[in-house]
Each structure stands twice: as structure tokens, then as C-alpha cells.
Amino acid sequence: MTQSNRLRCLVAVWILSVWGFSTAAAQSGETTSAKPKNSLEKGAWALQFQIDSDRILTSYGGSVALKRHVSPRSAYRVGFDYGLSTQDQESATSAKTDMNYQNFGMFVHYLRYTDPESPVHFFWGTGPFGSFSRTENSQSDSHQSSESVAKTWSVGIDGRVGVEWFATRTLSFHAEYFGTASYQRSELSATTVETVEVTQDQWRLTRGPVVFGLSAYF
């Protein structure tokens, strides 16, 4: 079974488990209200994170996301993606490697819920995004030195469908599947004996994996 099929099976099992739990609770008569308790209401805010099997909690989609409901069925989500890393290495032969990486991105989503009163909340969304990254790499030893700088700009729009379930009134779990259409420009400048510059433009259609998330409402 491929990784994609395993993800689809996992999502299906998760949805069925949630649906079965909600149905069993409703039939047992343990709840006194026919409506589930949730925070899908006008004026609600939520801070969203992605659930990562390796790092437990990471920022949502590689970013910090904040959601605001303008009605029980409609919400806007804004996220910022950022990163910074440096690496310095020196070998026993006096060879040195220095690497610096920076990236920044932003996305805005409009989200629409089909039925805020159901036990499991299905939704869809769409919106624009943009990002920029820069990587600088330099190497030197006793014989020669080289340096390269790579820059990438990307803008586009994505669409997604998902499902959300509330464990408590202010804490929910959700899964989303998305696809993107984007324009990307890459520039590379490499210098050894002489400087070589390369520019590449791309139009891209991609589909992402299933993203599992956690939302804290306030």
C-alpha cells in the first residue's frame, strides 16, 4: 500500500471512529442537549497547530495560524510561515562550510462550514499565499573557495476540504486535504572561478498530503 493510500485509509478510519463515538453518545442519553457543544459561533477566535508524529506539535502548515469566525458557518484564517537557520562546519583538512537560510510566507483562507450543528463538521476553504526563501552557501579549503546564493519567490492560491470534531467546547481536532496552483521564480548565483547566474520560472499544480491539526478556541 502506498503512502497516499495509507493516509486516505487513516483519514477514513478517523472519521468513522469520530462519527461512531458521537452517535453512541447521542443514543446513550448522556447528553441533555441535541446540539453539540462547540465554538463555531460569531466572534470566536482559534489558534491552530499541526499534529506531527515526530515533533508532536508544529505550527499549522509550517506556520502559526489564527482563525476568526464571522458567523457559525464562515471564518477567515491568516497564517505566517517563517524560518531561520545557520550552519558552520570545519573538517580536519581545514575545509570550511557556512550555510545561512531564511524564509518567510503568508496565507489567507476563507473557510465555509456546511453544518455547524452536526457532530462532525465538514468544511471547505480557499485563499491566496506567497512566500520567499534565501539560501547562502560558502565552501573553502586550501585549494579553492566557492559561494552560491539561491532565492525563490512563490505566489498562488490553494483550495482545501476538511473535517473538524470538538473534543471539548474550546478544543477541536481536524484533518484537511489541499491542492495548490502557483507561480514560482528561482534565481541561483554561483561563484567559483567565475560567476554563473541561472533563473527559472515555473507554473505548478500540486496536491498536498492530509494535514492533521489541533485548534484551541478562545
C-alpha positions in Angstrom: 0.0 0.0 0.0 1.4 3.4 -1.0 1.8 6.3 1.5 -1.0 8.1 -0.2 -3.4 5.2 0.2 -2.3 4.7 3.8 -3.2 8.4 4.5 -6.6 8.0 2.9 -7.3 4.9 4.9 -6.2 6.6 8.1 -8.5 9.6 7.4 -11.4 7.3 6.7 -10.9 5.3 9.9 -10.5 8.5 11.9 -13.8 10.0 10.5 -15.7 6.7 11.1 -14.4 6.5 14.7 -15.4 10.1 15.5 -18.8 9.6 13.9 -19.4 6.3 15.8 -18.4 7.9 19.1 -20.7 10.9 18.5 -23.6 8.6 17.5 -23.1 6.3 20.5 -23.0 9.3 22.9 -26.2 10.7 21.5 -28.1 7.4 21.7 -26.9 6.7 25.3 -28.8 9.7 26.5 -25.8 11.0 28.5 -26.1 14.5 26.9 -29.0 16.7 27.8 -29.0 18.8 24.6 -29.5 17.8 21.0 -26.9 20.3 19.8 -23.2 19.5 20.2 -21.2 22.0 22.2 -18.6 23.8 20.1 -17.2 27.2 19.4 -18.4 27.6 15.8 -20.0 31.0 16.5 -19.7 34.6 15.5 -16.7 36.3 17.2 -14.8 33.1 18.1 -11.0 33.0 17.7 -8.8 29.9 17.4 -5.1 29.3 17.4 -4.2 26.4 15.1 -1.4 23.9 15.1 -0.5 20.9 13.0 -0.1 17.5 14.8 3.2 16.0 13.7 4.0 12.4 14.6 7.7 13.2 15.0 7.5 16.6 16.8 4.1 16.2 18.4 3.0 19.8 17.8 4.3 22.0 15.0 2.9 25.2 13.6 -0.1 24.7 11.2 1.2 24.0 7.7 4.6 25.1 8.8 3.2 28.3 10.2 1.3 29.9 13.1 -2.4 30.3 12.1 -5.1 32.4 13.6 -8.8 31.9 12.7 -11.7 34.3 13.3 -15.4 33.3 12.8 -17.6 35.9 11.3 -20.6 33.6 11.6 -21.2 29.9 12.7 -20.6 28.9 9.0 -17.9 31.3 7.9 -14.4 32.1 9.1 -11.1 33.7 8.0 -7.7 32.2 8.7 -4.4 34.1 8.5 -1.0 32.4 8.8 2.6 33.3 8.8 5.4 31.0 7.9 9.0 31.9 8.9 12.3 30.2 9.5 16.0 31.0 10.1 18.9 28.6 10.3 22.7 28.8 10.2 25.3 26.1 10.0 29.1 26.2 10.3 31.4 23.2 9.7 35.1 22.7 9.7 36.8 19.4 8.8 40.2 18.0 9.9 41.6 19.1 6.5 40.7 22.8 7.2 37.8 22.8 4.8 35.1 25.1 5.9 31.4 25.2 5.1 29.0 28.0 6.0 25.3 27.9 5.3 22.5 30.5 6.0 18.8 30.0 5.3 15.9 32.4 5.7 12.2 32.1 4.6 9.0 34.0 5.1 5.5 33.3 3.9 1.9 34.3 4.5 -1.5 32.8 3.6 -5.1 33.9 3.9 -8.0 31.5 3.8 -11.8 31.8 3.7 -13.4 28.8 5.3 -17.0 27.7 5.0 -18.7 25.1 7.2 -21.6 23.1 5.8 -23.4 22.3 9.1 -22.1 23.8 12.4 -24.7 21.8 14.4 -23.7 18.3 13.3 -21.5 16.0 15.4 -18.7 16.2 12.7 -18.2 19.5 10.9 -17.3 19.4 7.2 -15.7 22.5 5.7 -14.0 23.8 2.6 -11.7 26.8 2.0 -9.6 28.7 -0.4 -7.3 31.7 -0.5 -4.0 33.2 -1.7 -0.5 32.6 -0.4 3.0 33.9 -1.0 6.5 33.0 0.1 10.2 33.9 -0.2 13.3 32.0 0.7 17.0 32.6 0.5 19.9 30.2 1.0 23.6 31.3 1.1 26.3 28.6 1.0 30.0 29.1 1.0 32.8 26.5 1.0 36.6 26.9 1.2 39.7 24.8 1.6 43.4 25.2 0.9 42.9 24.9 -2.9 39.8 27.0 -3.7 36.6 28.6 -2.5 33.1 28.8 -3.8 29.9 30.6 -2.9 26.3 30.3 -4.0 23.1 32.2 -3.3 19.7 30.8 -4.1 16.4 32.8 -4.0 12.9 31.6 -4.5 9.6 33.6 -4.8 6.3 31.9 -4.9 2.7 33.2 -5.2 -0.5 31.3 -5.8 -3.9 30.1 -4.5 -4.9 26.9 -2.7 -8.1 25.1 -2.1 -8.9 22.6 0.7 -11.6 20.3 2.1 -11.6 19.0 5.7 -13.5 17.8 8.7 -13.4 19.0 12.3 -14.5 17.4 15.6 -14.7 19.1 19.0 -13.4 17.1 22.0 -14.5 19.9 24.3 -16.2 23.2 23.6 -12.8 25.0 23.1 -10.6 22.2 21.8 -11.0 20.5 18.4 -9.2 18.1 16.1 -9.3 18.4 12.3 -8.0 16.9 9.1 -7.5 18.7 5.8 -6.6 17.8 2.2 -5.4 20.6 -0.1 -4.2 21.4 -3.6 -2.4 24.5 -4.9 -1.8 26.4 -8.1 1.2 28.7 -8.0 3.9 30.7 -9.9 7.4 30.3 -8.8 10.7 32.1 -9.7 14.1 30.7 -8.7 17.4 32.5 -9.0 20.8 31.0 -8.4 24.1 32.7 -8.4 27.2 30.5 -8.1 30.8 31.7 -7.9 34.0 29.7 -8.2 36.5 30.9 -10.7 33.7 32.9 -12.4 30.1 33.7 -11.6 27.2 31.8 -13.1 23.6 33.0 -12.8 20.5 30.9 -13.6 16.9 32.0 -13.5 13.9 29.6 -13.7 10.2 30.3 -13.9 7.6 27.7 -13.2 3.8 27.3 -13.1 3.0 24.5 -10.7 -0.1 22.4 -9.8 0.4 20.4 -6.7 -1.7 18.4 -4.2 -0.6 18.1 -0.6 -0.9 15.3 1.9 -3.6 15.1 4.6 -2.8 17.6 7.4 -4.0 16.7 10.9 -4.5 19.7 13.2 -5.4 20.9 16.7 -7.3 24.1 17.4 -7.6 26.0 20.7 -10.6 28.4 20.7 -10.9 31.5 22.9 
